[in-house]
Structure formats: structure tokens, C-alpha cells
């Protein structure tokens, strides 16, 4: 029987593989959530570069948020990431949930990024 780590890696790789197939020329919005914070970045896979990033660890976010591990923090990160990506000229991305279920903090981040101007 496969360990939990093996299953997680396999699920993450499967999601990323399908995202890259469906994404084509679009940048990838990748999400990572830990027990205390949430991180997101827009990645240009063709050049292997991070175009924009945001996290609940940033100083002004830590001061304004109660914790980085709730839906409000995810919304703030999604909105800030959309602003930074739009400033760099990125409007269309493909969403990489990274093996996490699309609900809770991950869904809140995605919805806030959509409201901020990204389309996926």
C-alpha cells in the first residue's frame, strides 16, 4: 500500500500534468497552502519564470489579517495576486490547485483572483 506522501505526490503530478495539457500558452496560477499560510504564484512555464506572487506571509498582510490560514487571508492573497499579474500584462491563466480539493481556502483564492481580473 502506498504511503500518504506517495499518494499526495501522485495526485499533485496528475493535476499538474492535466493543467499543462489544457493550458497551452497560458501562464499557470499555482497554489500552495500550509497549516498557517497560503501562497500563490503565476508561473510562465515556457520560460520557467515566476511572473507574480503573493502570500499571507507578506508584512502588511500579516499585520492586517488575524491569521494566514483562513478564507479571508486566501481572498486577500487572490486579490493581490490578480493585481500584480494584471500589472505585468497577464489576463488569462490556468488554475493549478496542486492536488488540493477545490473548496475552502483554495476556492476562495480562485474566486478572488477572478474578481481581480484574471480569467480561468
ABEGO torsion letter per residue (X at the ends): XBBAAAAAAAAAAAAAAAAAAAAEABBBBBBBBBAABBBBBBBBAAAGBBABBBBAABAAAAAABABAABAAAAAAAAAAAAAAAAAAGBABBBBBAGGBBBBEAAAAAAAAAAAAGBBX
